[in-house]
Amino acid sequence: MLSSTPPSSAPKEPVQDVSPKDSFVLGIGFAWELGYTIAIPAVLFGIGGAYLDKYLDVSPLFLLIGMLLACVISFSIIADKLRMIARRMPKDLPRKVPVTPKEHQEQQEIHDLFRPPHS
């Protein structure tokens, strides 16, 4: 017989609270990873494509192919990392943070400080 519940794809990791300091460090680490995830394929496939163009005398065909391939590889790696982050996020986070009238007034005052004068 068929069961009505789908099989679980992977065991879920428990969600842990992260302090603001740890969150900052994790954010910097993720930004660093994004940098070299984009740079390494771009440099390797760019140099490889330029070398093939020079060797086969078909400039800029392989350079463009190499850069396109580097974009595809970088995008797929970044998408996998974002999926991993999304799986680790708690599902019960509030969509919007409620703002009290006092906080709204303070935000409006700050906004008004930077508004250009009317002429």
N, C-alpha and C positions, 0 to 999 in steps of 0.2 A: 504494500500500500504506500501511497505517496504521503509524505508528511506535509503539514501546512506551514511549517516554519522553515525558512531557508537555513542551510548550514552556515555556521560562522566561518568566515574566511580566515581570520587570524585572531589569536588571543589578544585581548585589549590590555594595554599597559595601564597601570593605575595612574591617575592624574595627580600630580603633586603640586602643592602650593609653592610658588617661586617668589622669593623676596625681590623688591625692586632692584637691589644691587645685582643679584643673580640674573634678573631679567635683562638688565643693561649689558652685562657680560655676554649673555647668550645672544643678544641682538648684535653686538660688535662681532662676535664669532660668526654669526650668520652672514653679516655684511662682508667679512673677510672671505668666507667661503664663496659667496657670490662673485667676488672679484676674481679669484683665481679660477673659478668654474667657467667664467667667460674668457679670461685672458689666455689661459693655457691652450685650449683648443684653437683660439684665434691665431695665436703666434705659431703653433705647430703646423696647422693646416695652411696658414698664410705663407710661411716660409717654404713648406713643401710644395704648394701650388706655384709659387714664384720660381722655385728651382725647376720644376717640371716645365713651366713656360719657357724658361731660358734654355733648357736642354732640348726641348722639342720645337722651339721657335714658334709657339702658338699663343703668344701673349695677348690678352690676360685671361685666357680661357680657364686654366687650372687654378689660377689665383682666385677667380670668382667662384669656381666650384668648391675650392677649399674653404673659402669664407662662408659660403652657404652651408656646407657640411658642419663647420664649426658652430654656426648659429643653431642648427638643428640639434646638435649634440648638447650644447649649453642649455638650450631650452628644455630638452628632455630631462637633464640632470636637475635643473631648477624646479621643474614641475614635480619630479619625484620627491624632492626635499620639501616642497610646499604641501604635498599630499601627506607626508610623514608628520609634519607639524599639525596639519588639520586633524589627523587621527588622534593626536595626543591632546588636543584641546578639549576641555569639558564641553558637553553638549548643552548644559543648562545655563550658559552665560546669558545675562539679560541683553536684549537687543539695544536698548537705550538706557542710559543712566538718567534717572530722574533729576531734574534741576529745580532747586527751590527758588522762590521769587527773589530772595536775597542774592543768591548766586547769579541769577539772571541779571539783576541790576548791576552787580559788580562787573560782569562780562560786558554789559552795554556801556558802562563808564569807560572801561579799557578800550573798547572799540571806538568810542567817541573821541578819545585822545588822539587816535591816528587817522581820523577822518579829515580829509582836506577841507579847508574853509570854503564856504559858498561864495561865489563872486557875483 
